């Protein structure tokens, strides 16, 4: 931007102080006016990072999850290990089972067993 200003306004090019001042003004202009618009454009459609993003997603049980809910187990969700407990009234969930996240309790996921689809023979 400073080079363009010097090209169109030759008196700016005559002084390094004016060039520095032009550079500073253009930098501040870009920082405060253009950067927020650019960031909105870049992050448009990006998923949120709130806890709601996990709800309804599936994870794989790494340890047995006891239905009593007194002890936490571990699940693997998108490559990250999370503490998890089954929802109230849920049977024990064996390790290796697919589970669905239905609630978050702090940093502990509350999950339910994903039932395998029944395939009818025909």
DSSP file (Angstrom, degrees, kcal/mol; ACC not computed):
  #  RESIDUE AA STRUCTURE BP1 BP2  ACC     N-H-->O    O-->H-N    N-H-->O    O-->H-N    TCO  KAPPA ALPHA  PHI   PSI    X-CA   Y-CA   Z-CA
    1    1 A X     >        0   0    0      0, 0.0     4,-2.5     0, 0.0     5,-0.2   0.000 360.0 360.0 360.0 -39.1    0.0    0.0    0.0
    2    2 A X  H  >  +     0   0    0      1,-0.2     4,-2.5     2,-0.2     5,-0.2   0.908 360.0  51.8 -64.6 -39.9    2.9    2.4    0.8
    3    3 A X  H  > S+     0   0    0      2,-0.2     4,-2.0     1,-0.2    -1,-0.2   0.908 110.4  48.6 -63.2 -41.3    4.4    1.7   -2.6
    4    4 A X  H  > S+     0   0    0      2,-0.2     4,-2.6     1,-0.2     5,-0.3   0.915 110.6  50.6 -64.1 -42.2    1.1    2.5   -4.3
    5    5 A X  H  X S+     0   0    0     -4,-2.5     4,-2.3     1,-0.2     7,-0.2   0.909 110.9  49.3 -62.0 -40.8    0.7    5.7   -2.4
    6    6 A X  H  < S+     0   0    0     -4,-2.5     7,-0.4     2,-0.2    -1,-0.2   0.856 111.2  50.6 -66.5 -34.0    4.3    6.7   -3.3
    7    7 A X  H  < S+     0   0    0     -4,-2.0     3,-0.3    -5,-0.2    -2,-0.2   0.941 118.3  35.8 -68.1 -47.0    3.5    5.9   -7.0
    8    8 A X  H  < S+     0   0    0     -4,-2.6     2,-0.4     1,-0.3    -2,-0.2   0.748 127.1  38.5 -80.7 -23.3    0.3    8.0   -7.1
    9    9 A X    >X  -     0   0    0     -4,-2.3     3,-2.0    -5,-0.3     4,-0.7  -0.762  68.2-176.2-127.3  84.8    1.6   10.7   -4.7
   10   10 A X  H 3> S+     0   0    0     -2,-0.4     4,-0.8    -3,-0.3     3,-0.1   0.721  77.3  70.0 -57.8 -24.3    5.3   11.4   -5.6
   11   11 A X  H 34 S+     0   0    0      1,-0.2     4,-0.4     2,-0.2    -1,-0.3   0.809  95.3  55.5 -65.7 -26.5    5.7   13.9   -2.8
   12   12 A X  H X4 S+     0   0    0     -3,-2.0     3,-1.3    -7,-0.2     7,-0.3   0.897 102.4  55.9 -68.4 -39.4    5.4   11.0   -0.3
   13   13 A X  H 3< S+     0   0    0     -4,-0.7    -1,-0.2    -7,-0.4    -2,-0.2   0.714  94.9  69.3 -65.9 -20.0    8.2    9.2   -2.0
   14   14 A X  T 3< S+     0   0    0     -4,-0.8     2,-0.4    -3,-0.3    -1,-0.2   0.728 101.0  46.3 -72.0 -21.7   10.5   12.2   -1.4
   15   15 A X    <>  -     0   0    0     -3,-1.3     4,-1.9    -4,-0.4     5,-0.1  -0.978  62.3-154.1-130.0 129.6   10.7   11.8    2.3
   16   16 A X  H  > S+     0   0    0     -2,-0.4     4,-2.3     1,-0.2     5,-0.1   0.796 100.2  59.1 -68.8 -26.3   11.3    8.6    4.3
   17   17 A X  H  > S+     0   0    0      2,-0.2     4,-2.5     1,-0.2    -1,-0.2   0.917 106.6  46.2 -66.6 -43.5    9.4   10.2    7.2
   18   18 A X  H  > S+     0   0    0      2,-0.2     4,-2.6     1,-0.2    -2,-0.2   0.874 111.8  52.1 -66.7 -35.5    6.3   10.5    5.1
   19   19 A X  H  X S+     0   0    0     -4,-1.9     4,-2.6    -7,-0.3    -2,-0.2   0.914 110.9  47.4 -64.5 -42.1    6.8    7.0    3.8
   20   20 A X  H  X S+     0   0    0     -4,-2.3     4,-2.3     2,-0.2    -2,-0.2   0.902 112.5  49.0 -65.8 -41.2    7.0    5.7    7.4
   21   21 A X  H  X S+     0   0    0     -4,-2.5     4,-2.4     2,-0.2    -2,-0.2   0.908 111.9  49.0 -64.1 -42.2    3.9    7.7    8.4
   22   22 A X  H  X S+     0   0    0     -4,-2.6     4,-2.6     2,-0.2     5,-0.2   0.917 111.1  50.2 -63.1 -43.9    2.0    6.3    5.3
   23   23 A X  H  X S+     0   0    0     -4,-2.6     4,-2.3     1,-0.2    -2,-0.2   0.913 111.3  49.0 -60.2 -43.2    3.1    2.8    6.2
   24   24 A X  H  X S+     0   0    0     -4,-2.3     4,-2.3     2,-0.2    -2,-0.2   0.915 112.1  47.4 -64.0 -44.5    1.9    3.3    9.8
   25   25 A X  H  X S+     0   0    0     -4,-2.4     4,-2.4     1,-0.2    -2,-0.2   0.922 113.6  47.6 -64.2 -44.2   -1.5    4.7    8.8
   26   26 A X  H  X S+     0   0    0     -4,-2.6     4,-2.6     2,-0.2    -1,-0.2   0.873 110.8  52.4 -66.3 -36.5   -2.1    1.9    6.3
   27   27 A X  H  X S+     0   0    0     -4,-2.3     4,-2.6    -5,-0.2    -2,-0.2   0.934 111.5  45.4 -64.2 -46.1   -1.1   -0.8    8.8
   28   28 A X  H  X S+     0   0    0     -4,-2.3     4,-2.6     2,-0.2     5,-0.4   0.899 111.8  53.1 -64.0 -40.4   -3.5    0.6   11.4
   29   29 A X  H  X>S+     0   0    0     -4,-2.4     4,-2.4    -5,-0.2     5,-1.0   0.941 112.4  44.6 -58.2 -48.3   -6.2    0.8    8.7
   30   30 A X  I  X>S+     0   0    0     -4,-2.6     5,-2.0     3,-0.2     4,-0.6   0.905 114.1  49.8 -63.6 -42.1   -5.6   -2.8    7.8
   31   31 A X  I  <5S+     0   0    0     -4,-2.6     5,-0.3     3,-0.2    -2,-0.2   0.932 121.4  29.8 -64.3 -47.8   -5.5   -4.0   11.4
   32   32 A X  I  <5S+     0   0    0     -4,-2.6    -2,-0.2    -5,-0.2    -1,-0.2   0.800 131.6  27.5 -88.6 -29.4   -8.7   -2.3   12.6
   33   33 A X  I  <5S+     0   0    0     -4,-2.4     4,-0.5    -5,-0.4    -3,-0.2   0.838 127.4  31.2-103.4 -39.2  -10.9   -2.2    9.5
   34   34 A X  I  X<S+     0   0    0     -5,-1.0     4,-2.4    -4,-0.6     5,-0.2   0.841 105.9  66.5 -92.1 -34.6   -9.9   -5.1    7.2
   35   35 A X  H  ><S+     0   0    0     -5,-2.0     4,-2.7     1,-0.2     5,-0.2   0.894  99.7  49.6 -59.6 -45.8   -8.8   -7.8    9.6
   36   36 A X  H  > S+     0   0    0     -5,-0.3     4,-2.0     1,-0.2    -1,-0.2   0.902 113.3  47.5 -62.5 -38.0  -12.2   -8.5   11.3
   37   37 A X  H  > S+     0   0    0     -4,-0.5     4,-1.9     2,-0.2    -1,-0.2   0.908 112.6  49.0 -67.1 -41.2  -13.9   -8.8    7.9
   38   38 A X  H  X S+     0   0    0     -4,-2.4     4,-2.6     1,-0.2    -2,-0.2   0.913 110.2  50.9 -64.0 -43.2  -11.1  -11.1    6.7
   39   39 A X  H  X S+     0   0    0     -4,-2.7     4,-2.6     1,-0.2    -1,-0.2   0.891 109.0  51.0 -64.1 -39.5  -11.3  -13.3    9.8
   40   40 A X  H  < S+     0   0    0     -4,-2.0     4,-0.4    -5,-0.2    -1,-0.2   0.900 112.0  48.2 -62.8 -39.7  -15.1  -13.6    9.4
   41   41 A X  H >< S+     0   0    0     -4,-1.9     3,-0.7     1,-0.2    -2,-0.2   0.915 113.8  45.8 -66.5 -44.0  -14.6  -14.6    5.8
   42   42 A X  H 3< S+     0   0    0     -4,-2.6    -2,-0.2     1,-0.2    -1,-0.2   0.894 118.8  40.9 -66.6 -40.9  -12.0  -17.2    6.6
   43   43 A X  T >< S+     0   0    0     -4,-2.6     3,-2.2    -5,-0.2    -1,-0.2   0.297  81.0 133.7 -94.5  10.1  -13.9  -18.7    9.6
   44   44 A X  T <  S+     0   0    0     -3,-0.7     3,-0.1    -4,-0.4    -3,-0.1  -0.425  79.9  10.3 -62.5 127.2  -17.3  -18.7    7.9
   45   45 A X  T 3  S+     0   0    0      1,-0.3    -1,-0.3    -2,-0.2     2,-0.1   0.460  91.1 145.3  83.1   0.9  -18.9  -22.0    8.4
   46   46 A X    <   -     0   0    0     -3,-2.2    -1,-0.3     1,-0.1     2,-0.1  -0.451  54.4-108.2 -70.5 145.4  -16.4  -23.2   11.0
   47   47 A X        -     0   0    0     -2,-0.1    -1,-0.1     1,-0.1     2,-0.1  -0.366  33.6-108.5 -73.8 154.2  -17.8  -25.3   13.7
   48   48 A X        -     0   0    0      1,-0.1    -1,-0.1    -3,-0.1     0, 0.0  -0.342  12.2-139.4 -76.6 163.3  -18.1  -23.9   17.1
   49   49 A X        +     0   0    0     -2,-0.1    -1,-0.1     3,-0.0    -2,-0.0   0.260  63.1 117.8-105.3   9.9  -15.9  -25.1   20.0
   50   50 A X  S >  S-     0   0    0      1,-0.1     3,-1.6     3,-0.0     4,-0.2  -0.200  82.3-101.0 -73.7 169.4  -18.7  -25.2   22.6
   51   51 A X  G >> S+     0   0    0      1,-0.3     3,-1.6     2,-0.2     4,-0.5   0.762 114.6  72.3 -63.8 -24.7  -19.7  -28.3   24.3
   52   52 A X  G 34 S+     0   0    0      1,-0.3     3,-0.5     2,-0.2    -1,-0.3   0.709  80.5  74.0 -64.1 -19.1  -22.8  -28.7   22.1
   53   53 A X  G <4 S+     0   0    0     -3,-1.6    -1,-0.3     1,-0.2    -2,-0.2   0.742  94.9  51.8 -67.1 -21.7  -20.6  -29.7   19.2
   54   54 A X  T X4 S+     0   0    0     -3,-1.6     3,-2.0    -4,-0.2    47,-0.3   0.749  82.8 107.5 -85.0 -25.3  -20.1  -33.1   20.8
   55   55 A X  T 3< S+     0   0    0     -4,-0.5    47,-0.2    -3,-0.5     3,-0.1  -0.289  87.4  12.9 -63.7 133.7  -23.7  -34.0   21.4
   56   56 A X  T 3  S+     0   0    0     45,-3.4    -1,-0.3     1,-0.3     2,-0.1   0.334  99.2 122.1  85.7  -7.3  -25.1  -36.7   19.0
   57   57 A X    <   -     0   0    0     -3,-2.0    44,-2.8    44,-0.2    -1,-0.3  -0.471  59.6-120.0 -85.9 160.0  -21.6  -37.7   17.9
   58   58 A X  E     +A  100   0A   0     42,-0.2    20,-0.3    -2,-0.1     2,-0.3  -0.750  28.0 178.6-104.7 150.1  -20.2  -41.2   18.2
   59   59 A X  E     -A   99   0A   0     40,-2.4    40,-2.9    -2,-0.3     2,-0.5  -0.888  27.7-115.3-137.8 167.0  -17.2  -42.4   20.1
   60   60 A X  E     -AB  98  76A   0     16,-2.1    16,-3.0    -2,-0.3     2,-0.3  -0.931  28.8-120.4-111.7 129.0  -15.6  -45.8   20.7
   61   61 A X  E     - B   0  75A   0     36,-3.2    35,-2.7    -2,-0.5    14,-0.3  -0.479  25.2-177.4 -66.8 128.4  -15.4  -47.2   24.2
   62   62 A X  S    S+     0   0    0     12,-2.9     2,-0.3    -2,-0.3    13,-0.2   0.716  72.5  21.9 -95.9 -27.5  -11.8  -47.9   25.3
   63   63 A X  S    S-     0   0    0     11,-1.6    33,-0.2    31,-0.1     2,-0.1  -0.854 100.4 -79.1-130.5 166.8  -12.7  -49.4   28.6
   64   64 A X        -     0   0    0     -2,-0.3     2,-0.6    31,-0.1    30,-0.2  -0.462  41.2-145.4 -64.6 139.3  -15.8  -51.0   30.0
   65   65 A X  B     -F   93   0B   0     28,-3.1    28,-3.0    -2,-0.1     2,-0.3  -0.943  13.0-140.9-111.3 114.5  -18.4  -48.5   31.1
   66   66 A X    >   -     0   0    0     -2,-0.6     3,-1.5     5,-0.3    20,-0.6  -0.562   6.6-138.9 -80.7 134.0  -20.3  -49.6   34.1
   67   67 A X  T 3  S+     0   0    0     -2,-0.3    22,-0.4     1,-0.3    23,-0.3   0.652  95.0  76.2 -65.6 -17.0  -24.0  -48.8   34.2
   68   68 A X  T 3  S-     0   0    0      1,-0.1    -1,-0.3    20,-0.1    23,-0.0   0.790  90.0-143.9 -66.4 -25.1  -23.9  -47.8   37.9
   69   69 A X    <   +     0   0    0     -3,-1.5    -2,-0.1     2,-0.2    -1,-0.1   0.535  69.3 113.0  75.1   5.8  -22.3  -44.5   36.8
   70   70 A X  S    S+     0   0    0      1,-0.1     2,-0.4     2,-0.0    -1,-0.1   0.801  74.8  40.8 -81.1 -29.2  -20.1  -44.5   39.9
   71   71 A X  S    S-     0   0    0     -5,-0.2    -5,-0.3    13,-0.0     2,-0.3  -0.925  81.2-129.7-120.6 146.7  -16.9  -45.0   38.0
   72   72 A X        -     0   0    0     -2,-0.4    13,-0.2    13,-0.1     2,-0.2  -0.652  19.6-166.4 -93.3 149.6  -15.8  -43.4   34.8
   73   73 A X  E     - C   0  84A   0     11,-3.4    11,-2.2    -2,-0.3     2,-0.4  -0.428  23.5-101.9-113.0-166.3  -14.4  -45.2   31.8
   74   74 A X  E     - C   0  83A   0      9,-0.2   -12,-2.9    -2,-0.2   -11,-1.6  -0.967  28.6-176.2-126.6 140.1  -12.6  -43.9   28.8
   75   75 A X  E     -BC  61  82A   0      7,-2.5     7,-2.8    -2,-0.4     2,-0.6  -0.932  24.5-128.5-127.7 156.5  -13.9  -43.4   25.2
   76   76 A X  E     -BC  60  81A   0    -16,-3.0   -16,-2.1    -2,-0.3     2,-0.5  -0.927  27.9-179.9-107.4 114.1  -12.0  -42.3   22.1
   77   77 A X  E >   - C   0  80A   0      3,-3.0     3,-1.9    -2,-0.6   -18,-0.1  -0.957  69.9 -27.9-119.1 114.1  -13.7  -39.3   20.4
   78   78 A X  T 3  S-     0   0    0     -2,-0.5    -1,-0.1   -20,-0.3     3,-0.1   0.875 126.7 -46.7  48.5  45.8  -12.0  -38.0   17.2
   79   79 A X  T 3  S+     0   0    0      1,-0.2     2,-0.4    -3,-0.0    -1,-0.3   0.488 119.4 105.9  81.6   3.7   -8.6  -39.2   18.3
   80   80 A X  E <   -C   77   0A   0     -3,-1.9    -3,-3.0     2,-0.0     2,-0.4  -0.952  67.8-127.6-120.5 136.3   -8.9  -37.8   21.8
   81   81 A X  E     -C   76   0A   0     -2,-0.4     2,-0.3    -5,-0.2    -5,-0.2  -0.668  31.6-177.5 -82.4 130.1   -9.4  -39.8   25.0
   82   82 A X  E     -C   75   0A   0     -7,-2.8    -7,-2.5    -2,-0.4     2,-0.3  -0.926  29.9-114.5-125.5 150.1  -12.3  -38.6   27.2
   83   83 A X  E     +Cd  74 108A   0     24,-0.6    26,-2.9    -2,-0.3     2,-0.3  -0.628  44.9 179.4 -75.6 143.0  -13.7  -39.7   30.5
   84   84 A X  E     -Cd  73 109A   0    -11,-2.2   -11,-3.4    -2,-0.3     2,-0.3  -0.995  23.0-171.9-148.9 151.3  -17.2  -41.1   30.1
   85   85 A X  E     - d   0 110A   0     24,-2.3    26,-2.3    -2,-0.3   -13,-0.1  -0.983  34.3-107.4-136.3 148.5  -20.0  -42.7   32.1
   86   86 A X  E     - d   0 111A   0    -20,-0.6    26,-0.2    -2,-0.3     3,-0.1  -0.376  43.4 -97.5 -70.1 155.5  -23.2  -44.3   30.7
   87   87 A X    >   -     0   0    0     24,-2.3     3,-1.8     1,-0.2    -1,-0.1  -0.287  58.8 -71.8 -67.2 160.6  -26.5  -42.4   31.1
   88   88 A X  T 3  S+     0   0    0      1,-0.3    -1,-0.2    -3,-0.1     3,-0.1  -0.242 120.6  17.3 -56.8 137.1  -28.7  -43.3   34.1
   89   89 A X  T 3  S+     0   0    0    -22,-0.4    -1,-0.3     1,-0.3     2,-0.2   0.506  92.2 137.1  80.6   5.0  -30.4  -46.7   33.7
   90   90 A X    <   -     0   0    0     -3,-1.8    -1,-0.3   -23,-0.3     3,-0.1  -0.600  53.8-120.5 -84.6 143.9  -28.1  -47.8   31.0
   91   91 A X        -     0   0    0     -2,-0.2    22,-0.1     1,-0.2    -1,-0.1  -0.256  48.2 -71.5 -71.3 169.8  -26.7  -51.3   31.0
   92   92 A X        -     0   0    0    -26,-0.1     2,-0.5     1,-0.1   -26,-0.2  -0.345  47.1-144.1 -59.8 143.1  -22.9  -51.9   31.2
   93   93 A X  B     -F   65   0B   0    -28,-3.0   -28,-3.1    -3,-0.1     3,-0.1  -0.957  14.1-135.2-114.8 117.8  -21.2  -51.1   27.9
   94   94 A X    >   -     0   0    0     -2,-0.5     3,-1.6   -30,-0.2   -33,-0.2  -0.331  31.5 -90.5 -72.4 154.1  -18.3  -53.3   26.9
   95   95 A X  T 3  S+     0   0    0      1,-0.2   -33,-0.2   -33,-0.1    -1,-0.1  -0.299 112.9  34.9 -58.5 144.1  -15.0  -51.9   25.7
   96   96 A X  T 3  S+     0   0    0    -35,-2.7    -1,-0.2     1,-0.3     2,-0.1   0.284  88.3 128.0  92.2 -10.0  -14.9  -51.6   21.9
   97   97 A X    <   -     0   0    0     -3,-1.6   -36,-3.2   -37,-0.1     2,-0.4  -0.447  62.7-116.4 -78.1 152.1  -18.6  -50.6   21.6
   98   98 A X  E     -A   60   0A   0     16,-0.3    16,-2.6   -38,-0.2     2,-0.3  -0.747  36.7-173.4 -86.6 135.1  -19.7  -47.6   19.8
   99   99 A X  E     -AE  59 113A   0    -40,-2.9   -40,-2.4    -2,-0.4     2,-0.4  -0.874  18.8-133.4-127.0 159.4  -21.4  -45.0   22.0
  100  100 A X  E     -AE  58 112A   0     12,-2.8    12,-1.8    -2,-0.3     2,-0.5  -0.945  22.0-124.4-114.1 135.0  -23.3  -41.8   21.3
  101  101 A X  E     + E   0 111A   0    -44,-2.8   -45,-3.4    -2,-0.4    10,-0.2  -0.669  37.3 163.9 -78.2 121.6  -22.6  -38.6   23.3
  102  102 A X  E     +     0   0A   0      8,-2.8     2,-0.3    -2,-0.5     9,-0.2   0.574  61.8   3.6-113.4 -15.5  -25.9  -37.4   24.9
  103  103 A X  E     - E   0 110A   0      7,-1.5     7,-3.1   -49,-0.1     2,-0.4  -0.986  58.5-133.0-163.1 157.5  -24.7  -35.0   27.5
  104  104 A X  E     - E   0 109A   0     -2,-0.3     2,-0.5     5,-0.2     5,-0.2  -0.987  10.7-171.4-120.4 133.9  -21.6  -33.4   29.0
  105  105 A X  E >   - E   0 108A   0      3,-3.2     3,-1.6    -2,-0.4     2,-0.5  -0.829  69.9 -60.3-121.2  88.4  -21.0  -33.3   32.7
  106  106 A X  T 3  S-     0   0    0     -2,-0.5     0, 0.0     1,-0.2     0, 0.0  -0.634 118.2 -21.9  70.1-121.0  -18.0  -31.0   33.1
  107  107 A X  T 3  S+     0   0    0     -2,-0.5   -24,-0.6    -3,-0.1     2,-0.5   0.208 120.8  97.4-103.6  13.8  -15.3  -32.8   31.1
  108  108 A X  E <   -dE  83 105A   0     -3,-1.6    -3,-3.2   -26,-0.1     2,-0.3  -0.897  68.9-138.0-104.8 128.8  -17.0  -36.2   31.4
  109  109 A X  E     -dE  84 104A   0    -26,-2.9   -24,-2.3    -2,-0.5     2,-0.6  -0.660   6.2-146.1 -84.2 138.2  -19.1  -37.4   28.5
  110  110 A X  E     +dE  85 103A   0     -7,-3.1    -8,-2.8    -2,-0.3    -7,-1.5  -0.930  32.1 180.0-102.1 123.5  -22.4  -39.0   29.3
  111  111 A X  E     -dE  86 101A   0    -26,-2.3   -24,-2.3    -2,-0.6     2,-0.3  -0.778  25.0-153.5-127.7 163.4  -23.0  -41.7   26.7
  112  112 A X  E     - E   0 100A   0    -12,-1.8   -12,-2.8    -2,-0.3     2,-0.2  -0.964  37.3 -95.4-132.9 154.4  -25.4  -44.4   25.5
  113  113 A X  E     - E   0  99A   0     -2,-0.3     2,-0.7   -14,-0.2   -14,-0.2  -0.440  32.5-131.5 -68.3 135.1  -24.8  -47.6   23.6
  114  114 A X        -     0   0    0    -16,-2.6     2,-0.3    -2,-0.2   -16,-0.3  -0.815  23.5-134.2 -88.1 118.9  -25.3  -47.3   19.8
  115  115 A X        -     0   0    0     -2,-0.7     3,-0.1     1,-0.1     2,-0.0  -0.555  20.7-115.7 -74.1 131.2  -27.4  -50.2   18.8
  116  116 A X        -     0   0    0     -2,-0.3     2,-0.2     1,-0.1    -1,-0.1  -0.389  38.4-100.3 -64.1 145.9  -26.2  -52.0   15.7
  117  117 A X        -     0   0    0      1,-0.1     2,-0.5    -2,-0.0    -1,-0.1  -0.462  33.2-123.9 -69.6 135.8  -28.6  -51.8   12.8
  118  118 A X        -     0   0    0     -2,-0.2     2,-0.6    -3,-0.1    -1,-0.1  -0.686  22.6-154.8 -79.4 126.6  -30.7  -54.9   12.3
  119  119 A X        -     0   0    0     -2,-0.5     2,-0.4     0, 0.0    -1,-0.0  -0.913   7.4-143.9-106.1 121.6  -30.3  -56.3    8.8
  120  120 A X        -     0   0    0     -2,-0.6     2,-0.1     1,-0.0    -2,-0.0  -0.685  15.4-130.1 -85.9 131.1  -33.2  -58.3    7.6
  121  121 A X              0   0    0     -2,-0.4    -1,-0.0     1,-0.1     0, 0.0  -0.451 360.0 360.0 -75.5 153.0  -32.3  -61.2    5.4
  122  122 A X              0   0    0     -2,-0.1    -1,-0.1     0, 0.0    -2,-0.0   0.434 360.0 360.0-160.0 360.0  -34.1  -61.6    2.1
